[in-house]
Amino acid sequence: MLTKSQALDEAKRQRQALASLGKWRRNLFVFTACILFLAVLGLRSSGWSFGLGVASAIVAAISLLLTLTVHLSIRNGIRNVEAILHSLS
């Protein structure tokens, strides 16, 4: 069992980690948007540009899944911090 000061320190550290994950989520979202733009441009053309469009679409889908995974971890992390702080009261 954690003491009150240890629990507060743990909640503080988790909030810092959540802020870092928030930056990752933002960067992944911007990356996804850029790659999706390239995919649309590539898919509207023909030849090797179409192939790059298909590859970009696949990378965009993977990036979107990563973004959603980071978002889910942030949501669960916030719930965890709230549970720690609720257990203290």
DSSP file (Angstrom, degrees, kcal/mol; ACC not computed):
  #  RESIDUE AA STRUCTURE BP1 BP2  ACC     N-H-->O    O-->H-N    N-H-->O    O-->H-N    TCO  KAPPA ALPHA  PHI   PSI    X-CA   Y-CA   Z-CA
    1    1 A M              0   0    0      0, 0.0     2,-0.2     0, 0.0     0, 0.0   0.000 360.0 360.0 360.0 136.3    0.0    0.0    0.0
    2    2 A L        -     0   0    0      1,-0.1     2,-0.1     2,-0.0     0, 0.0  -0.579 360.0-124.4 -84.2 144.3    1.3    3.4   -0.9
    3    3 A T     >  -     0   0    0     -2,-0.2     4,-2.5     1,-0.1     5,-0.2  -0.338  33.9-100.9 -76.0 170.9    1.5    6.2    1.6
    4    4 A K  H  > S+     0   0    0      1,-0.2     4,-2.3     2,-0.2     5,-0.2   0.904 123.2  47.5 -62.9 -42.1   -0.2    9.5    0.8
    5    5 A S  H  > S+     0   0    0      2,-0.2     4,-2.2     1,-0.2    -1,-0.2   0.881 112.2  49.9 -68.7 -36.8    2.9   11.2   -0.3
    6    6 A Q  H  > S+     0   0    0      2,-0.2     4,-2.4     1,-0.2    -2,-0.2   0.897 111.0  49.6 -66.3 -39.6    4.0    8.3   -2.5
    7    7 A A  H  X S+     0   0    0     -4,-2.5     4,-2.5     2,-0.2    -2,-0.2   0.907 111.2  48.5 -66.8 -41.4    0.5    8.2   -4.1
    8    8 A L  H  X S+     0   0    0     -4,-2.3     4,-2.2     2,-0.2    -1,-0.2   0.899 111.9  49.8 -64.7 -39.3    0.7   11.9   -4.9
    9    9 A D  H  X S+     0   0    0     -4,-2.2     4,-2.4     2,-0.2    -2,-0.2   0.905 110.8  49.8 -64.8 -40.6    4.1   11.6   -6.3
   10   10 A E  H  X S+     0   0    0     -4,-2.4     4,-2.3     2,-0.2    -2,-0.2   0.910 110.4  49.6 -64.0 -42.4    2.9    8.7   -8.5
   11   11 A A  H  X S+     0   0    0     -4,-2.5     4,-2.0     1,-0.2    -1,-0.2   0.891 110.6  51.0 -63.6 -39.0    0.0   10.7   -9.7
   12   12 A K  H  X S+     0   0    0     -4,-2.2     4,-1.9     2,-0.2    -2,-0.2   0.919 110.9  47.7 -64.5 -43.7    2.3   13.6  -10.5
   13   13 A R  H  X S+     0   0    0     -4,-2.4     4,-2.1     1,-0.2    -2,-0.2   0.881 110.9  51.2 -65.7 -38.1    4.7   11.4  -12.5
   14   14 A Q  H  X S+     0   0    0     -4,-2.3     4,-2.3     2,-0.2    -1,-0.2   0.879 107.5  53.0 -68.2 -36.1    1.8    9.8  -14.4
   15   15 A R  H  X S+     0   0    0     -4,-2.0     4,-2.0     2,-0.2    -1,-0.2   0.894 108.7  50.2 -64.3 -38.7    0.5   13.3  -15.3
   16   16 A Q  H  X S+     0   0    0     -4,-1.9     4,-1.8     2,-0.2    -2,-0.2   0.909 110.9  49.0 -64.4 -41.0    3.9   14.2  -16.7
   17   17 A A  H  X S+     0   0    0     -4,-2.1     4,-2.3     1,-0.2    -2,-0.2   0.878 109.3  52.9 -65.3 -37.2    3.9   11.0  -18.7
   18   18 A L  H  X S+     0   0    0     -4,-2.3     4,-1.9     2,-0.2    -1,-0.2   0.862 106.1  53.2 -66.7 -35.7    0.4   11.8  -20.0
   19   19 A A  H  X S+     0   0    0     -4,-2.0     4,-1.4     2,-0.2    -1,-0.2   0.899 109.5  49.0 -64.9 -39.2    1.6   15.2  -21.1
   20   20 A S  H  X S+     0   0    0     -4,-1.8     4,-1.8     1,-0.2    -2,-0.2   0.908 110.1  50.6 -65.2 -42.0    4.4   13.6  -23.1
   21   21 A L  H  X S+     0   0    0     -4,-2.3     4,-2.6     1,-0.2    -1,-0.2   0.837 104.0  59.7 -64.9 -31.9    1.9   11.1  -24.7
   22   22 A G  H  X S+     0   0    0     -4,-1.9     4,-2.2     2,-0.2    -1,-0.2   0.882 104.2  49.9 -62.4 -37.9   -0.2   14.1  -25.6
   23   23 A K  H  X S+     0   0    0     -4,-1.4     4,-2.5     2,-0.2    -2,-0.2   0.906 110.2  50.2 -66.0 -41.4    2.6   15.5  -27.6
   24   24 A W  H  X S+     0   0    0     -4,-1.8     4,-2.8     2,-0.2    -2,-0.2   0.909 109.7  51.4 -61.9 -42.0    3.1   12.1  -29.4
   25   25 A R  H  X S+     0   0    0     -4,-2.6     4,-2.3     2,-0.2    -2,-0.2   0.923 110.7  47.8 -62.4 -43.8   -0.6   12.0  -30.2
   26   26 A R  H  X S+     0   0    0     -4,-2.2     4,-2.3     2,-0.2    -2,-0.2   0.934 113.4  47.4 -62.2 -46.0   -0.5   15.5  -31.7
   27   27 A N  H  X S+     0   0    0     -4,-2.5     4,-2.5     1,-0.2    -2,-0.2   0.901 112.2  49.5 -63.5 -41.1    2.6   14.6  -33.8
   28   28 A L  H  X S+     0   0    0     -4,-2.8     4,-2.6     2,-0.2    -1,-0.2   0.887 110.0  51.7 -64.8 -38.0    1.1   11.3  -35.0
   29   29 A F  H  X S+     0   0    0     -4,-2.3     4,-2.3    -5,-0.2    -2,-0.2   0.924 111.3  46.3 -64.7 -43.9   -2.2   13.1  -35.9
   30   30 A V  H  X S+     0   0    0     -4,-2.3     4,-2.3     2,-0.2    -2,-0.2   0.917 113.2  50.0 -64.3 -43.1   -0.3   15.7  -38.0
   31   31 A F  H  X S+     0   0    0     -4,-2.5     4,-2.6     1,-0.2     5,-0.2   0.911 110.0  50.8 -60.7 -43.3    1.8   13.0  -39.6
   32   32 A T  H  X S+     0   0    0     -4,-2.6     4,-2.5     1,-0.2    -1,-0.2   0.918 109.9  49.9 -60.7 -44.2   -1.3   11.0  -40.4
   33   33 A A  H  X S+     0   0    0     -4,-2.3     4,-2.0     2,-0.2    -1,-0.2   0.911 112.2  47.4 -62.7 -42.5   -2.9   14.1  -42.0
   34   34 A C  H  X S+     0   0    0     -4,-2.3     4,-2.1     2,-0.2    -2,-0.2   0.931 114.2  45.7 -65.1 -45.7    0.2   14.8  -44.2
   35   35 A I  H  X S+     0   0    0     -4,-2.6     4,-2.3     1,-0.2    -1,-0.2   0.873 111.0  53.7 -66.5 -36.8    0.5   11.2  -45.3
   36   36 A L  H  X S+     0   0    0     -4,-2.5     4,-2.4    -5,-0.2    -1,-0.2   0.887 106.8  52.3 -64.8 -37.7   -3.2   11.0  -46.1
   37   37 A F  H  X S+     0   0    0     -4,-2.0     4,-2.2     2,-0.2    -2,-0.2   0.927 110.5  47.6 -61.9 -45.3   -2.9   14.1  -48.2
   38   38 A L  H  X S+     0   0    0     -4,-2.1     4,-2.4     1,-0.2    -2,-0.2   0.870 110.0  53.8 -63.0 -36.3   -0.1   12.5  -50.2
   39   39 A A  H  X S+     0   0    0     -4,-2.3     4,-2.7     2,-0.2    -2,-0.2   0.918 108.1  48.8 -65.0 -42.9   -2.1    9.3  -50.5
   40   40 A V  H  X S+     0   0    0     -4,-2.4     4,-1.2     1,-0.2    -2,-0.2   0.923 112.3  48.6 -63.8 -43.2   -5.1   11.2  -52.0
   41   41 A L  H  < S+     0   0    0     -4,-2.2     4,-0.4     1,-0.2     3,-0.3   0.917 114.5  45.9 -61.7 -42.5   -2.8   13.0  -54.5
   42   42 A G  H >< S+     0   0    0     -4,-2.4     3,-1.1     1,-0.2    11,-0.3   0.878 109.8  52.9 -68.8 -38.6   -1.2    9.7  -55.4
   43   43 A L  H 3< S+     0   0    0     -4,-2.7    -1,-0.2     1,-0.2    -2,-0.2   0.717 104.1  57.8 -72.6 -19.1   -4.4    7.8  -55.8
   44   44 A R  T 3< S+     0   0    0     -4,-1.2    -1,-0.2    -3,-0.3    -2,-0.2   0.548 105.3  58.4 -86.0  -7.3   -5.8   10.5  -58.1
   45   45 A S  S <  S-     0   0    0     -3,-1.1     2,-0.3    -4,-0.4    -3,-0.0  -0.409  79.0-122.9-109.4-171.8   -3.0   10.0  -60.6
   46   46 A S    >   +     0   0    0     -2,-0.1     3,-0.9     4,-0.1     2,-0.2  -0.800  63.1  26.2-129.5 172.1   -1.6    7.1  -62.6
   47   47 A G  T >> S-     0   0    0     -2,-0.3     4,-1.2     1,-0.2     3,-0.7  -0.502 122.6 -14.0  79.7-145.1    1.6    5.2  -63.0
   48   48 A W  H 3> S+     0   0    0      1,-0.2     4,-2.0     2,-0.2    -1,-0.2   0.771 132.3  64.5 -68.2 -24.9    4.2    5.1  -60.3
   49   49 A S  H <> S+     0   0    0     -3,-0.9     4,-2.0     1,-0.2    -1,-0.2   0.867  99.0  54.1 -64.7 -34.7    2.4    8.0  -58.5
   50   50 A F  H <> S+     0   0    0     -3,-0.7     4,-2.3     2,-0.2    -1,-0.2   0.912 106.7  51.4 -63.7 -41.6   -0.6    5.7  -58.0
   51   51 A G  H  X S+     0   0    0     -4,-1.2     4,-2.3     1,-0.2    -2,-0.2   0.896 109.7  49.1 -62.0 -40.9    1.7    3.1  -56.3
   52   52 A L  H  X S+     0   0    0     -4,-2.0     4,-2.6     1,-0.2    -1,-0.2   0.858 108.8  54.6 -66.1 -33.5    3.1    5.7  -54.0
   53   53 A G  H  X S+     0   0    0     -4,-2.0     4,-2.3   -11,-0.3    -2,-0.2   0.907 108.2  47.9 -64.3 -41.8   -0.5    6.7  -53.2
   54   54 A V  H  X S+     0   0    0     -4,-2.3     4,-2.0     2,-0.2    -2,-0.2   0.931 113.2  47.7 -64.1 -45.4   -1.4    3.1  -52.3
   55   55 A A  H  X S+     0   0    0     -4,-2.3     4,-2.4     1,-0.2    -2,-0.2   0.903 111.8  50.6 -62.4 -40.6    1.7    2.9  -50.1
   56   56 A S  H  X S+     0   0    0     -4,-2.6     4,-2.7     1,-0.2    -1,-0.2   0.885 107.7  53.3 -64.7 -38.0    0.9    6.2  -48.5
   57   57 A A  H  X S+     0   0    0     -4,-2.3     4,-2.1     2,-0.2    -1,-0.2   0.890 109.6  48.4 -63.8 -38.8   -2.6    5.1  -47.8
   58   58 A I  H  X S+     0   0    0     -4,-2.0     4,-2.2     2,-0.2    -2,-0.2   0.927 112.9  47.1 -66.3 -44.7   -1.3    2.0  -46.0
   59   59 A V  H  X S+     0   0    0     -4,-2.4     4,-2.6     1,-0.2    -2,-0.2   0.890 111.3  52.4 -63.5 -38.9    1.1    4.1  -43.9
   60   60 A A  H  X S+     0   0    0     -4,-2.7     4,-2.4     2,-0.2    -1,-0.2   0.895 108.6  50.4 -64.0 -40.2   -1.7    6.5  -43.1
   61   61 A A  H  X S+     0   0    0     -4,-2.1     4,-2.1     2,-0.2    -2,-0.2   0.920 112.4  46.4 -64.3 -43.3   -3.9    3.7  -41.9
   62   62 A I  H  X S+     0   0    0     -4,-2.2     4,-2.2     1,-0.2    -2,-0.2   0.913 112.7  50.3 -64.4 -42.1   -1.1    2.3  -39.7
   63   63 A S  H  X S+     0   0    0     -4,-2.6     4,-2.4     1,-0.2    -2,-0.2   0.877 108.5  52.4 -64.2 -37.7   -0.4    5.8  -38.4
   64   64 A L  H  X S+     0   0    0     -4,-2.4     4,-2.5     2,-0.2    -1,-0.2   0.909 108.2  50.8 -65.0 -41.2   -4.1    6.3  -37.6
   65   65 A L  H  X S+     0   0    0     -4,-2.1     4,-2.1     1,-0.2    -2,-0.2   0.896 110.6  49.4 -62.3 -39.4   -4.2    3.1  -35.6
   66   66 A L  H  X S+     0   0    0     -4,-2.2     4,-2.4     2,-0.2    -2,-0.2   0.903 109.7  51.8 -64.6 -40.4   -1.1    4.2  -33.7
   67   67 A T  H  X S+     0   0    0     -4,-2.4     4,-2.4     1,-0.2    -2,-0.2   0.922 110.8  47.5 -62.0 -44.3   -2.8    7.6  -33.0
   68   68 A L  H  X S+     0   0    0     -4,-2.5     4,-2.3     2,-0.2    -1,-0.2   0.865 110.5  52.6 -65.8 -35.5   -5.9    5.9  -31.7
   69   69 A T  H  X S+     0   0    0     -4,-2.1     4,-2.1     2,-0.2    -2,-0.2   0.915 110.4  46.9 -65.6 -42.7   -3.8    3.6  -29.5
   70   70 A V  H  X S+     0   0    0     -4,-2.4     4,-2.1     2,-0.2    -2,-0.2   0.907 111.6  52.0 -65.1 -40.3   -2.0    6.5  -28.0
   71   71 A H  H  X S+     0   0    0     -4,-2.4     4,-2.5     1,-0.2    -2,-0.2   0.913 109.2  50.1 -61.8 -41.8   -5.3    8.3  -27.4
   72   72 A L  H  X S+     0   0    0     -4,-2.3     4,-2.4     1,-0.2    -1,-0.2   0.891 109.6  50.5 -63.5 -39.7   -6.7    5.2  -25.7
   73   73 A S  H  X S+     0   0    0     -4,-2.1     4,-2.1     2,-0.2    -1,-0.2   0.867 110.1  50.4 -67.7 -34.8   -3.6    5.0  -23.4
   74   74 A I  H  X S+     0   0    0     -4,-2.1     4,-2.5     2,-0.2    -2,-0.2   0.934 110.4  49.6 -65.8 -45.3   -4.0    8.7  -22.5
   75   75 A R  H  X S+     0   0    0     -4,-2.5     4,-1.8     1,-0.2    -2,-0.2   0.926 114.1  44.5 -60.1 -45.0   -7.7    8.1  -21.7
   76   76 A N  H  X S+     0   0    0     -4,-2.4     4,-2.0     1,-0.2    -1,-0.2   0.850 111.2  54.7 -68.7 -33.7   -6.9    5.1  -19.5
   77   77 A G  H  X S+     0   0    0     -4,-2.1     4,-2.4     2,-0.2    -2,-0.2   0.895 106.5  50.9 -65.6 -39.8   -4.0    7.0  -17.9
   78   78 A I  H  X S+     0   0    0     -4,-2.5     4,-2.4     1,-0.2    -2,-0.2   0.914 109.8  50.4 -63.4 -41.9   -6.3    9.8  -16.9
   79   79 A R  H  X S+     0   0    0     -4,-1.8     4,-2.1    -5,-0.2    -1,-0.2   0.888 109.6  51.6 -61.6 -38.4   -8.7    7.3  -15.3
   80   80 A N  H  X S+     0   0    0     -4,-2.0     4,-2.2     2,-0.2    -2,-0.2   0.917 109.5  48.4 -65.7 -43.8   -5.8    5.8  -13.4
   81   81 A V  H  X S+     0   0    0     -4,-2.4     4,-2.6     1,-0.2     5,-0.2   0.922 111.4  50.8 -62.6 -43.1   -4.7    9.2  -12.0
   82   82 A E  H  X S+     0   0    0     -4,-2.4     4,-2.3     1,-0.2    -1,-0.2   0.882 109.4  51.0 -61.6 -37.9   -8.2    9.9  -11.0
   83   83 A A  H  X S+     0   0    0     -4,-2.1     4,-1.9     2,-0.2    -1,-0.2   0.884 110.1  49.7 -66.6 -38.3   -8.5    6.6   -9.2
   84   84 A I  H  X S+     0   0    0     -4,-2.2     4,-0.8     1,-0.2    -2,-0.2   0.948 114.3  43.9 -64.4 -47.2   -5.2    7.3   -7.4
   85   85 A L  H  X S+     0   0    0     -4,-2.6     4,-0.7     1,-0.2     3,-0.4   0.845 112.6  52.8 -68.3 -32.6   -6.4   10.7   -6.3
   86   86 A H  H >< S+     0   0    0     -4,-2.3     3,-0.7     1,-0.2    -1,-0.2   0.854 103.0  58.2 -70.1 -33.6   -9.9    9.3   -5.4
   87   87 A S  H 3< S+     0   0    0     -4,-1.9    -1,-0.2     1,-0.2    -2,-0.2   0.732 100.3  58.7 -68.8 -19.9   -8.3    6.6   -3.2
   88   88 A L  H 3<        0   0    0     -4,-0.8    -1,-0.2    -3,-0.4    -2,-0.2   0.757 360.0 360.0 -80.0 -24.0   -6.6    9.3   -1.1
   89   89 A S    <<        0   0    0     -3,-0.7    -1,-0.2    -4,-0.7    -2,-0.2   0.477 360.0 360.0 -92.9 360.0   -9.9   11.0   -0.1
